[in-house]
């Protein structure tokens, strides 16, 4: 986890996001084909996106299969979020 000014970045070393799923990972209940056999409901990233948006921010992802993902949340500065 890296905090820098108005941004929060979370890096993982998971399996990465399958090509074509990047656009859908923030959809409620979306689970990639490979994740469907694992625990979870597909709500986590949707909740993250809604909370970040409620604070005027954005969340993006950069991912590479087999290497992991980087999620970056950016918030406007000067609104009590640093």
Secondary structure, 3 states (H helix, E strand, C coil): CEEECCEEEEECCCCCCCCCCCCCCCCCCCCCHHHCCCCCCCCHHHHHHHHHHHCCCEEEEEEECCCEEEEEEECCCCCCCC
